Amino acid sequence: MDKRQFIKSCALAASFLPLAGCANVIAAPGAVANTAAGSGKQILPIALQPGDTVALVSPSKATDHLLDVQIATEVMQALGLKVKLGKHLTSRRGHLAGTDQDRADDINSMFADPDVSAIICLRGGSGAARILPLLDYALIKKNPKALLGYSDITALHNAIHAQTGLITFHGPNGTGSWNSFNADQFRRVFFQQERMQYENVIDARDELAARQNRIITINSGKAQGEIIGGNLSVFTSLAGSPYLPDFTNKILFVEDVQEAPYRIDRMLSTLKLMGALDKLAGFIFGDCTGCNPIGGYGWLTMDQIFDDHIKPLQIPAYRGAMIGHIKQQFIVPVGAKVEMDADNGSFKLLQSVFQTA
C-alpha cells in the first residue's frame, strides 16, 4: 500500500518516544500534551439535514482522476446535499493532495465556514498524519461538525477526538462505494439520527450455510464504553504522539487491508507494549481485506494472532464486523458510547451523536 512508507517513517520517529507515556510527549502547536485532555468532555457535532451544504476535502492522497471529484459531488447531491469543494481539493505535491499546509487549511477553513454543516473526505491513501500539528483544534472545538471518512482518515478521527472530544464518523469516503446499503445507512445516521444497531447482514445466497459477513467470537460477553479506532496500521503509527485518545474502558475497533498476518501481529504487539490493550473494555475487529501470508518459513494464522493478543485480555471481543475496506461498511461514530455483544457479533449506540435543538 502507498501508506506503508509513511508508516515506516512514523515508526522510526516513534521509537525515540516513550510509548507507554504519551502524555510526556512535547505537544505540537495547537495540540495538548495530555492525550486524555481533549476527550474529558464529549462534544457532539451539529445535525445534518437534506439541503445542507457539505464540504469535500482531501487530507491525504491526491486524486488521480478529476472524475472522482465529479462522482463524489454527484453522490452528495443524490443524497440531497449541496457541495462546496475545498480550495486545494485537486492540488498535488508528489502523492499528496497539495502541501501539508494546503490540506490543513482546507480542513480548518471548512470547520470555520458557517455555511458548511459537515465535512466529507474525498479519499484516503497516505499523508493525513502529516497535517495533525497544523490543525486548529480550538477552532474545531468551537465549530463542531461531522467529519466522515476512513482508512488514512483514521489519523484525523483520533487526533480530533483526542484533542477536542468531538465525535467524528468512520465510514465511506466520497470516492468510495455508495451502494444502497451505504446510502441508506448514511440517511439513517445523519438525517434520521437513529440510534444504530450495527449487526452484519447475512446472506447465504446459494449456500446451505452463509459464508459472507460471518463473525467469530473471541471472548464472550457484553461491554459498554466509548468506541475508538480505525485502520490498524494508521492507528498504531500514531503511537508516542498526543494524537491517540485515552484507552481506558474504551471499545477498540480496527481493520486493515493488504497487510500480511505477521504485520497484524506486530501492530497488535505495539498496542500491547504501550499498555493500550490492557486498558480496553472490549475489542472489535472488522475485515482484513487481502491480508494474505507471504513466503518464508511459515506464519501465524489470524486465529492464532487473536488467541495470543486478544483472548488473554478476557474482555468481550469478536471479529468479522462489517468495518473496513469493503463494499458495504458500517458508519461508526468515533467517540460515541456503545454496547457491544461479542456472542451476537454486534454493537449499538447508547446515546445521540448529534446536538439537539
Contacts in CASP RR format, 6 or more apart in sequence:
PFRMAT RR
TARGET T0000
AUTHOR 0000-0000-0000
METHOD contacts of the structure
MODEL  1
MDKRQFIKSCALAASFLPLAGCANVIAAPGAVANTAAGSGKQILPIALQP
GDTVALVSPSKATDHLLDVQIATEVMQALGLKVKLGKHLTSRRGHLAGTD
QDRADDINSMFADPDVSAIICLRGGSGAARILPLLDYALIKKNPKALLGY
SDITALHNAIHAQTGLITFHGPNGTGSWNSFNADQFRRVFFQQERMQYEN
VIDARDELAARQNRIITINSGKAQGEIIGGNLSVFTSLAGSPYLPDFTNK
ILFVEDVQEAPYRIDRMLSTLKLMGALDKLAGFIFGDCTGCNPIGGYGWL
TMDQIFDDHIKPLQIPAYRGAMIGHIKQQFIVPVGAKVEMDADNGSFKLL
QSVFQTA
1 125 0 8 1.000
1 126 0 8 1.000
1 233 0 8 1.000
1 257 0 8 1.000
1 258 0 8 1.000
1 259 0 8 1.000
2 61 0 8 1.000
2 95 0 8 1.000
2 125 0 8 1.000
2 126 0 8 1.000
3 125 0 8 1.000
3 126 0 8 1.000
3 127 0 8 1.000
3 151 0 8 1.000
3 152 0 8 1.000
3 233 0 8 1.000
3 234 0 8 1.000
4 233 0 8 1.000
5 126 0 8 1.000
6 126 0 8 1.000
6 127 0 8 1.000
6 129 0 8 1.000
6 130 0 8 1.000
6 237 0 8 1.000
7 233 0 8 1.000
7 234 0 8 1.000
7 237 0 8 1.000
10 129 0 8 1.000
10 237 0 8 1.000
10 238 0 8 1.000
11 237 0 8 1.000
14 237 0 8 1.000
14 239 0 8 1.000
14 240 0 8 1.000
14 241 0 8 1.000
17 25 0 8 1.000
17 239 0 8 1.000
17 240 0 8 1.000
17 241 0 8 1.000
18 24 0 8 1.000
18 25 0 8 1.000
18 240 0 8 1.000
19 239 0 8 1.000
19 240 0 8 1.000
19 270 0 8 1.000
19 273 0 8 1.000
19 274 0 8 1.000
20 273 0 8 1.000
20 274 0 8 1.000
20 275 0 8 1.000
21 240 0 8 1.000
21 274 0 8 1.000
22 35 0 8 1.000
22 239 0 8 1.000
22 240 0 8 1.000
22 241 0 8 1.000
22 242 0 8 1.000
22 244 0 8 1.000
22 274 0 8 1.000
23 33 0 8 1.000
23 34 0 8 1.000
23 35 0 8 1.000
23 36 0 8 1.000
23 242 0 8 1.000
24 33 0 8 1.000
25 33 0 8 1.000
25 240 0 8 1.000
25 241 0 8 1.000
25 242 0 8 1.000
26 33 0 8 1.000
27 33 0 8 1.000
27 242 0 8 1.000
28 132 0 8 1.000
28 133 0 8 1.000
28 242 0 8 1.000
29 133 0 8 1.000
30 133 0 8 1.000
30 135 0 8 1.000
30 136 0 8 1.000
30 137 0 8 1.000
30 138 0 8 1.000
30 163 0 8 1.000
31 132 0 8 1.000
31 133 0 8 1.000
31 137 0 8 1.000
31 159 0 8 1.000
31 163 0 8 1.000
31 242 0 8 1.000
31 243 0 8 1.000
32 38 0 8 1.000
32 137 0 8 1.000
32 163 0 8 1.000
32 242 0 8 1.000
33 242 0 8 1.000
34 242 0 8 1.000
35 162 0 8 1.000
35 242 0 8 1.000
35 243 0 8 1.000
35 244 0 8 1.000
35 245 0 8 1.000
35 246 0 8 1.000
36 162 0 8 1.000
36 245 0 8 1.000
36 246 0 8 1.000
36 248 0 8 1.000
37 163 0 8 1.000
38 161 0 8 1.000
38 162 0 8 1.000
38 163 0 8 1.000
38 164 0 8 1.000
38 165 0 8 1.000
39 161 0 8 1.000
39 162 0 8 1.000
39 165 0 8 1.000
39 226 0 8 1.000
39 245 0 8 1.000
39 246 0 8 1.000
39 335 0 8 1.000
40 165 0 8 1.000
41 165 0 8 1.000
42 165 0 8 1.000
42 167 0 8 1.000
42 226 0 8 1.000
42 335 0 8 1.000
43 141 0 8 1.000
43 144 0 8 1.000
43 164 0 8 1.000
43 165 0 8 1.000
43 166 0 8 1.000
43 167 0 8 1.000
44 144 0 8 1.000
44 166 0 8 1.000
44 167 0 8 1.000
44 352 0 8 1.000
44 353 0 8 1.000
44 354 0 8 1.000
44 355 0 8 1.000
45 118 0 8 1.000
45 144 0 8 1.000
45 145 0 8 1.000
45 146 0 8 1.000
45 147 0 8 1.000
45 166 0 8 1.000
45 167 0 8 1.000
45 168 0 8 1.000
45 353 0 8 1.000
45 354 0 8 1.000
45 355 0 8 1.000
46 117 0 8 1.000
46 144 0 8 1.000
46 145 0 8 1.000
46 146 0 8 1.000
46 354 0 8 1.000
46 355 0 8 1.000
47 190 0 8 1.000
47 193 0 8 1.000
47 354 0 8 1.000
47 355 0 8 1.000
47 356 0 8 1.000
48 54 0 8 1.000
48 81 0 8 1.000
48 117 0 8 1.000
48 118 0 8 1.000
48 146 0 8 1.000
48 190 0 8 1.000
48 191 0 8 1.000
48 354 0 8 1.000
49 117 0 8 1.000
49 191 0 8 1.000
50 79 0 8 1.000
50 80 0 8 1.000
50 81 0 8 1.000
50 191 0 8 1.000
51 80 0 8 1.000
51 81 0 8 1.000
51 82 0 8 1.000
52 81 0 8 1.000
52 82 0 8 1.000
52 117 0 8 1.000
52 118 0 8 1.000
53 81 0 8 1.000
53 82 0 8 1.000
53 83 0 8 1.000
53 84 0 8 1.000
53 115 0 8 1.000
53 116 0 8 1.000
53 117 0 8 1.000
54 76 0 8 1.000
54 81 0 8 1.000
54 82 0 8 1.000
54 83 0 8 1.000
54 84 0 8 1.000
54 116 0 8 1.000
54 117 0 8 1.000
54 118 0 8 1.000
54 119 0 8 1.000
54 120 0 8 1.000
55 83 0 8 1.000
55 84 0 8 1.000
55 85 0 8 1.000
55 86 0 8 1.000
55 106 0 8 1.000
55 110 0 8 1.000
55 113 0 8 1.000
55 116 0 8 1.000
55 118 0 8 1.000
55 119 0 8 1.000
55 120 0 8 1.000
56 69 0 8 1.000
56 72 0 8 1.000
56 73 0 8 1.000
56 76 0 8 1.000
56 83 0 8 1.000
56 84 0 8 1.000
56 85 0 8 1.000
56 86 0 8 1.000
56 89 0 8 1.000
56 120 0 8 1.000
56 122 0 8 1.000
56 174 0 8 1.000
57 86 0 8 1.000
57 89 0 8 1.000
57 103 0 8 1.000
57 106 0 8 1.000
57 107 0 8 1.000
57 110 0 8 1.000
57 119 0 8 1.000
57 120 0 8 1.000
57 121 0 8 1.000
57 122 0 8 1.000
58 86 0 8 1.000
58 88 0 8 1.000
58 89 0 8 1.000
58 90 0 8 1.000
58 97 0 8 1.000
58 103 0 8 1.000
58 106 0 8 1.000
58 121 0 8 1.000
58 122 0 8 1.000
58 123 0 8 1.000
59 97 0 8 1.000
59 103 0 8 1.000
59 106 0 8 1.000
59 107 0 8 1.000
59 121 0 8 1.000
59 124 0 8 1.000
59 127 0 8 1.000
59 128 0 8 1.000
59 131 0 8 1.000
59 152 0 8 1.000
59 153 0 8 1.000
59 156 0 8 1.000
60 96 0 8 1.000
60 97 0 8 1.000
60 103 0 8 1.000
60 121 0 8 1.000
60 123 0 8 1.000
60 124 0 8 1.000
60 125 0 8 1.000
60 126 0 8 1.000
60 127 0 8 1.000
60 128 0 8 1.000
60 152 0 8 1.000
60 153 0 8 1.000
61 95 0 8 1.000
61 96 0 8 1.000
61 97 0 8 1.000
61 123 0 8 1.000
61 124 0 8 1.000
61 125 0 8 1.000
61 126 0 8 1.000
61 127 0 8 1.000
61 152 0 8 1.000
62 90 0 8 1.000
62 91 0 8 1.000
62 92 0 8 1.000
62 93 0 8 1.000
62 94 0 8 1.000
62 95 0 8 1.000
62 96 0 8 1.000
62 97 0 8 1.000
62 98 0 8 1.000
63 69 0 8 1.000
63 89 0 8 1.000
63 90 0 8 1.000
63 97 0 8 1.000
63 122 0 8 1.000
63 123 0 8 1.000
63 175 0 8 1.000
66 90 0 8 1.000
68 122 0 8 1.000
68 123 0 8 1.000
68 175 0 8 1.000
69 85 0 8 1.000
69 89 0 8 1.000
69 90 0 8 1.000
69 122 0 8 1.000
71 175 0 8 1.000
72 120 0 8 1.000
72 122 0 8 1.000
72 173 0 8 1.000
72 174 0 8 1.000
72 175 0 8 1.000
73 83 0 8 1.000
73 85 0 8 1.000
75 174 0 8 1.000
75 178 0 8 1.000
76 82 0 8 1.000
76 83 0 8 1.000
76 120 0 8 1.000
76 174 0 8 1.000
77 83 0 8 1.000
78 178 0 8 1.000
78 183 0 8 1.000
79 183 0 8 1.000
79 186 0 8 1.000
79 187 0 8 1.000
84 110 0 8 1.000
84 113 0 8 1.000
84 115 0 8 1.000
84 116 0 8 1.000
86 106 0 8 1.000
86 109 0 8 1.000
86 110 0 8 1.000
87 102 0 8 1.000
87 105 0 8 1.000
87 106 0 8 1.000
87 109 0 8 1.000
88 97 0 8 1.000
88 98 0 8 1.000
88 102 0 8 1.000
88 103 0 8 1.000
88 105 0 8 1.000
88 106 0 8 1.000
89 97 0 8 1.000
89 106 0 8 1.000
89 122 0 8 1.000
90 97 0 8 1.000
91 97 0 8 1.000
91 98 0 8 1.000
91 99 0 8 1.000
91 102 0 8 1.000
92 98 0 8 1.000
93 99 0 8 1.000
93 102 0 8 1.000
95 126 0 8 1.000
96 103 0 8 1.000
96 126 0 8 1.000
96 127 0 8 1.000
96 130 0 8 1.000
97 103 0 8 1.000
97 122 0 8 1.000
100 130 0 8 1.000
100 131 0 8 1.000
100 134 0 8 1.000
101 134 0 8 1.000
103 131 0 8 1.000
104 131 0 8 1.000
104 134 0 8 1.000
104 135 0 8 1.000
107 119 0 8 1.000
107 131 0 8 1.000
107 135 0 8 1.000
107 156 0 8 1.000
108 135 0 8 1.000
108 136 0 8 1.000
108 139 0 8 1.000
108 140 0 8 1.000
110 116 0 8 1.000
110 119 0 8 1.000
110 145 0 8 1.000
111 119 0 8 1.000
111 136 0 8 1.000
111 139 0 8 1.000
111 140 0 8 1.000
111 143 0 8 1.000
111 145 0 8 1.000
112 139 0 8 1.000
112 143 0 8 1.000
116 145 0 8 1.000
117 145 0 8 1.000
117 146 0 8 1.000
118 145 0 8 1.000
118 146 0 8 1.000
118 147 0 8 1.000
118 148 0 8 1.000
118 190 0 8 1.000
119 145 0 8 1.000
119 146 0 8 1.000
119 147 0 8 1.000
119 148 0 8 1.000
120 148 0 8 1.000
120 149 0 8 1.000
120 173 0 8 1.000
120 174 0 8 1.000
121 147 0 8 1.000
121 148 0 8 1.000
121 149 0 8 1.000
121 153 0 8 1.000
121 156 0 8 1.000
121 173 0 8 1.000
121 174 0 8 1.000
122 173 0 8 1.000
122 174 0 8 1.000
122 175 0 8 1.000
123 173 0 8 1.000
123 174 0 8 1.000
123 175 0 8 1.000
123 176 0 8 1.000
124 149 0 8 1.000
124 150 0 8 1.000
124 151 0 8 1.000
124 152 0 8 1.000
124 153 0 8 1.000
124 173 0 8 1.000
125 151 0 8 1.000
125 152 0 8 1.000
126 152 0 8 1.000
127 152 0 8 1.000
127 155 0 8 1.000
128 152 0 8 1.000
128 153 0 8 1.000
128 154 0 8 1.000
128 155 0 8 1.000
128 156 0 8 1.000
128 234 0 8 1.000
129 152 0 8 1.000
129 155 0 8 1.000
129 234 0 8 1.000
129 237 0 8 1.000
129 238 0 8 1.000
129 243 0 8 1.000
132 155 0 8 1.000
132 156 0 8 1.000
132 159 0 8 1.000
132 241 0 8 1.000
132 243 0 8 1.000
135 156 0 8 1.000
135 159 0 8 1.000
135 160 0 8 1.000
135 163 0 8 1.000
137 160 0 8 1.000
137 163 0 8 1.000
137 164 0 8 1.000
140 160 0 8 1.000
140 163 0 8 1.000
140 164 0 8 1.000
140 166 0 8 1.000
141 163 0 8 1.000
141 164 0 8 1.000
141 165 0 8 1.000
141 166 0 8 1.000
144 164 0 8 1.000
144 166 0 8 1.000
144 355 0 8 1.000
146 168 0 8 1.000
146 169 0 8 1.000
146 190 0 8 1.000
146 354 0 8 1.000
147 153 0 8 1.000
147 156 0 8 1.000
147 157 0 8 1.000
147 160 0 8 1.000
147 166 0 8 1.000
147 168 0 8 1.000
147 169 0 8 1.000
148 168 0 8 1.000
148 169 0 8 1.000
148 171 0 8 1.000
148 172 0 8 1.000
148 173 0 8 1.000
148 331 0 8 1.000
149 157 0 8 1.000
149 169 0 8 1.000
149 170 0 8 1.000
149 171 0 8 1.000
149 172 0 8 1.000
149 173 0 8 1.000
149 174 0 8 1.000
150 170 0 8 1.000
150 171 0 8 1.000
150 172 0 8 1.000
150 173 0 8 1.000
150 230 0 8 1.000
150 231 0 8 1.000
150 324 0 8 1.000
150 329 0 8 1.000
151 173 0 8 1.000
151 231 0 8 1.000
151 234 0 8 1.000
151 257 0 8 1.000
151 324 0 8 1.000
151 325 0 8 1.000
152 231 0 8 1.000
152 234 0 8 1.000
153 170 0 8 1.000
153 173 0 8 1.000
154 170 0 8 1.000
154 229 0 8 1.000
154 230 0 8 1.000
154 231 0 8 1.000
154 234 0 8 1.000
154 235 0 8 1.000
155 234 0 8 1.000
155 237 0 8 1.000
155 238 0 8 1.000
155 243 0 8 1.000
156 168 0 8 1.000
157 168 0 8 1.000
157 170 0 8 1.000
157 229 0 8 1.000
157 230 0 8 1.000
157 334 0 8 1.000
158 228 0 8 1.000
158 229 0 8 1.000
158 230 0 8 1.000
158 235 0 8 1.000
158 238 0 8 1.000
158 243 0 8 1.000
158 244 0 8 1.000
158 245 0 8 1.000
158 334 0 8 1.000
159 238 0 8 1.000
159 243 0 8 1.000
160 166 0 8 1.000
160 168 0 8 1.000
161 167 0 8 1.000
161 168 0 8 1.000
161 228 0 8 1.000
161 245 0 8 1.000
161 334 0 8 1.000
161 335 0 8 1.000
162 242 0 8 1.000
162 243 0 8 1.000
162 244 0 8 1.000
162 245 0 8 1.000
162 246 0 8 1.000
163 242 0 8 1.000
163 243 0 8 1.000
165 335 0 8 1.000
167 333 0 8 1.000
167 334 0 8 1.000
167 335 0 8 1.000
167 336 0 8 1.000
167 353 0 8 1.000
168 333 0 8 1.000
168 334 0 8 1.000
168 335 0 8 1.000
169 189 0 8 1.000
169 331 0 8 1.000
169 332 0 8 1.000
169 333 0 8 1.000
169 334 0 8 1.000
170 229 0 8 1.000
170 230 0 8 1.000
170 253 0 8 1.000
170 323 0 8 1.000
170 331 0 8 1.000
170 332 0 8 1.000
170 333 0 8 1.000
170 334 0 8 1.000
171 329 0 8 1.000
171 330 0 8 1.000
171 331 0 8 1.000
171 332 0 8 1.000
172 178 0 8 1.000
172 182 0 8 1.000
172 186 0 8 1.000
172 329 0 8 1.000
172 331 0 8 1.000
177 327 0 8 1.000
177 328 0 8 1.000
179 327 0 8 1.000
179 328 0 8 1.000
181 201 0 8 1.000
181 328 0 8 1.000
182 328 0 8 1.000
182 329 0 8 1.000
182 331 0 8 1.000
185 196 0 8 1.000
185 330 0 8 1.000
185 331 0 8 1.000
186 331 0 8 1.000
188 194 0 8 1.000
188 196 0 8 1.000
189 196 0 8 1.000
189 331 0 8 1.000
189 333 0 8 1.000
189 353 0 8 1.000
193 352 0 8 1.000
193 353 0 8 1.000
193 354 0 8 1.000
195 348 0 8 1.000
195 349 0 8 1.000
195 350 0 8 1.000
195 351 0 8 1.000
195 352 0 8 1.000
196 331 0 8 1.000
196 348 0 8 1.000
196 349 0 8 1.000
197 346 0 8 1.000
197 348 0 8 1.000
197 349 0 8 1.000
198 321 0 8 1.000
198 322 0 8 1.000
198 330 0 8 1.000
198 332 0 8 1.000
198 346 0 8 1.000
198 347 0 8 1.000
198 348 0 8 1.000
199 344 0 8 1.000
199 345 0 8 1.000
199 346 0 8 1.000
200 213 0 8 1.000
200 214 0 8 1.000
200 215 0 8 1.000
200 320 0 8 1.000
200 321 0 8 1.000
200 322 0 8 1.000
200 345 0 8 1.000
200 346 0 8 1.000
201 213 0 8 1.000
201 322 0 8 1.000
201 328 0 8 1.000
202 210 0 8 1.000
202 212 0 8 1.000
202 213 0 8 1.000
202 214 0 8 1.000
203 210 0 8 1.000
203 212 0 8 1.000
203 213 0 8 1.000
204 210 0 8 1.000
204 211 0 8 1.000
205 212 0 8 1.000
213 320 0 8 1.000
213 322 0 8 1.000
214 320 0 8 1.000
215 318 0 8 1.000
215 319 0 8 1.000
215 320 0 8 1.000
215 321 0 8 1.000
215 345 0 8 1.000
216 318 0 8 1.000
216 319 0 8 1.000
216 320 0 8 1.000
217 317 0 8 1.000
217 318 0 8 1.000
217 342 0 8 1.000
217 343 0 8 1.000
217 345 0 8 1.000
218 283 0 8 1.000
218 306 0 8 1.000
218 307 0 8 1.000
218 310 0 8 1.000
218 311 0 8 1.000
218 317 0 8 1.000
218 318 0 8 1.000
218 319 0 8 1.000
218 342 0 8 1.000
219 310 0 8 1.000
219 311 0 8 1.000
219 313 0 8 1.000
219 314 0 8 1.000
219 315 0 8 1.000
219 316 0 8 1.000
219 317 0 8 1.000
219 342 0 8 1.000
220 316 0 8 1.000
220 342 0 8 1.000
220 343 0 8 1.000
221 316 0 8 1.000
221 341 0 8 1.000
221 342 0 8 1.000
221 343 0 8 1.000
222 316 0 8 1.000
222 339 0 8 1.000
222 340 0 8 1.000
222 341 0 8 1.000
222 342 0 8 1.000
223 251 0 8 1.000
223 281 0 8 1.000
223 282 0 8 1.000
223 315 0 8 1.000
223 316 0 8 1.000
223 339 0 8 1.000
223 340 0 8 1.000
223 342 0 8 1.000
224 251 0 8 1.000
224 281 0 8 1.000
224 337 0 8 1.000
224 338 0 8 1.000
224 339 0 8 1.000
224 340 0 8 1.000
224 350 0 8 1.000
225 249 0 8 1.000
225 250 0 8 1.000
225 251 0 8 1.000
225 281 0 8 1.000
225 282 0 8 1.000
225 337 0 8 1.000
225 338 0 8 1.000
225 339 0 8 1.000
226 249 0 8 1.000
226 250 0 8 1.000
226 251 0 8 1.000
226 335 0 8 1.000
226 336 0 8 1.000
226 337 0 8 1.000
226 338 0 8 1.000
227 250 0 8 1.000
227 251 0 8 1.000
227 252 0 8 1.000
227 253 0 8 1.000
227 284 0 8 1.000
227 332 0 8 1.000
227 333 0 8 1.000
227 334 0 8 1.000
227 335 0 8 1.000
227 336 0 8 1.000
227 337 0 8 1.000
227 338 0 8 1.000
227 347 0 8 1.000
228 245 0 8 1.000
228 247 0 8 1.000
228 250 0 8 1.000
228 251 0 8 1.000
228 252 0 8 1.000
228 253 0 8 1.000
228 334 0 8 1.000
228 335 0 8 1.000
229 235 0 8 1.000
229 252 0 8 1.000
229 253 0 8 1.000
229 254 0 8 1.000
229 334 0 8 1.000
230 253 0 8 1.000
230 254 0 8 1.000
230 255 0 8 1.000
230 323 0 8 1.000
230 334 0 8 1.000
231 254 0 8 1.000
231 255 0 8 1.000
231 256 0 8 1.000
231 257 0 8 1.000
231 324 0 8 1.000
232 254 0 8 1.000
232 255 0 8 1.000
232 256 0 8 1.000
232 259 0 8 1.000
232 264 0 8 1.000
232 267 0 8 1.000
232 268 0 8 1.000
233 256 0 8 1.000
233 259 0 8 1.000
233 263 0 8 1.000
233 267 0 8 1.000
235 244 0 8 1.000
235 254 0 8 1.000
235 267 0 8 1.000
236 267 0 8 1.000
236 270 0 8 1.000
236 271 0 8 1.000
238 244 0 8 1.000
239 270 0 8 1.000
239 271 0 8 1.000
239 274 0 8 1.000
240 274 0 8 1.000
244 276 0 8 1.000
245 335 0 8 1.000
246 279 0 8 1.000
247 275 0 8 1.000
247 276 0 8 1.000
247 277 0 8 1.000
247 279 0 8 1.000
247 280 0 8 1.000
248 279 0 8 1.000
249 279 0 8 1.000
249 280 0 8 1.000
249 281 0 8 1.000
250 279 0 8 1.000
250 280 0 8 1.000
250 281 0 8 1.000
250 282 0 8 1.000
251 280 0 8 1.000
251 281 0 8 1.000
251 282 0 8 1.000
251 283 0 8 1.000
251 284 0 8 1.000
251 338 0 8 1.000
251 340 0 8 1.000
251 347 0 8 1.000
252 276 0 8 1.000
252 277 0 8 1.000
252 280 0 8 1.000
252 282 0 8 1.000
252 283 0 8 1.000
252 284 0 8 1.000
253 283 0 8 1.000
253 284 0 8 1.000
253 285 0 8 1.000
253 286 0 8 1.000
253 321 0 8 1.000
253 323 0 8 1.000
253 332 0 8 1.000
254 284 0 8 1.000
254 285 0 8 1.000
254 286 0 8 1.000
255 285 0 8 1.000
255 286 0 8 1.000
255 287 0 8 1.000
255 288 0 8 1.000
255 323 0 8 1.000
255 324 0 8 1.000
255 325 0 8 1.000
256 264 0 8 1.000
256 267 0 8 1.000
256 288 0 8 1.000
256 289 0 8 1.000
256 291 0 8 1.000
256 324 0 8 1.000
256 325 0 8 1.000
257 288 0 8 1.000
257 289 0 8 1.000
257 290 0 8 1.000
257 291 0 8 1.000
257 324 0 8 1.000
257 325 0 8 1.000
258 289 0 8 1.000
258 290 0 8 1.000
258 291 0 8 1.000
259 267 0 8 1.000
259 288 0 8 1.000
259 291 0 8 1.000
260 291 0 8 1.000
260 292 0 8 1.000
260 293 0 8 1.000
260 294 0 8 1.000
260 299 0 8 1.000
261 291 0 8 1.000
261 293 0 8 1.000
261 299 0 8 1.000
261 300 0 8 1.000
261 301 0 8 1.000
261 302 0 8 1.000
261 305 0 8 1.000
262 293 0 8 1.000
262 299 0 8 1.000
262 300 0 8 1.000
264 288 0 8 1.000
264 291 0 8 1.000
264 302 0 8 1.000
264 305 0 8 1.000
265 300 0 8 1.000
265 305 0 8 1.000
265 308 0 8 1.000
265 309 0 8 1.000
268 277 0 8 1.000
268 305 0 8 1.000
268 309 0 8 1.000
268 310 0 8 1.000
269 309 0 8 1.000
271 277 0 8 1.000
272 278 0 8 1.000
272 309 0 8 1.000
277 283 0 8 1.000
277 309 0 8 1.000
277 310 0 8 1.000
277 313 0 8 1.000
278 313 0 8 1.000
280 313 0 8 1.000
280 315 0 8 1.000
281 315 0 8 1.000
281 316 0 8 1.000
282 313 0 8 1.000
282 315 0 8 1.000
282 316 0 8 1.000
282 317 0 8 1.000
282 340 0 8 1.000
282 342 0 8 1.000
283 310 0 8 1.000
283 313 0 8 1.000
283 315 0 8 1.000
283 316 0 8 1.000
283 317 0 8 1.000
283 318 0 8 1.000
284 317 0 8 1.000
284 318 0 8 1.000
284 319 0 8 1.000
284 321 0 8 1.000
284 323 0 8 1.000
284 340 0 8 1.000
284 347 0 8 1.000
285 306 0 8 1.000
285 310 0 8 1.000
285 317 0 8 1.000
285 318 0 8 1.000
285 319 0 8 1.000
285 320 0 8 1.000
285 321 0 8 1.000
286 319 0 8 1.000
286 320 0 8 1.000
286 321 0 8 1.000
286 322 0 8 1.000
286 323 0 8 1.000
286 324 0 8 1.000
287 320 0 8 1.000
287 321 0 8 1.000
287 322 0 8 1.000
287 323 0 8 1.000
287 324 0 8 1.000
287 325 0 8 1.000
287 326 0 8 1.000
288 302 0 8 1.000
289 324 0 8 1.000
289 325 0 8 1.000
289 326 0 8 1.000
291 302 0 8 1.000
293 299 0 8 1.000
300 308 0 8 1.000
302 319 0 8 1.000
306 317 0 8 1.000
306 319 0 8 1.000
310 317 0 8 1.000
311 317 0 8 1.000
316 340 0 8 1.000
316 341 0 8 1.000
316 342 0 8 1.000
317 342 0 8 1.000
318 340 0 8 1.000
318 342 0 8 1.000
318 343 0 8 1.000
318 345 0 8 1.000
320 345 0 8 1.000
321 330 0 8 1.000
321 345 0 8 1.000
321 347 0 8 1.000
322 328 0 8 1.000
322 329 0 8 1.000
322 330 0 8 1.000
323 329 0 8 1.000
323 330 0 8 1.000
323 332 0 8 1.000
333 349 0 8 1.000
333 353 0 8 1.000
336 349 0 8 1.000
336 350 0 8 1.000
336 351 0 8 1.000
336 353 0 8 1.000
337 349 0 8 1.000
337 350 0 8 1.000
337 351 0 8 1.000
338 347 0 8 1.000
338 348 0 8 1.000
338 349 0 8 1.000
338 350 0 8 1.000
339 347 0 8 1.000
339 348 0 8 1.000
339 350 0 8 1.000
340 346 0 8 1.000
340 347 0 8 1.000
341 347 0 8 1.000
END
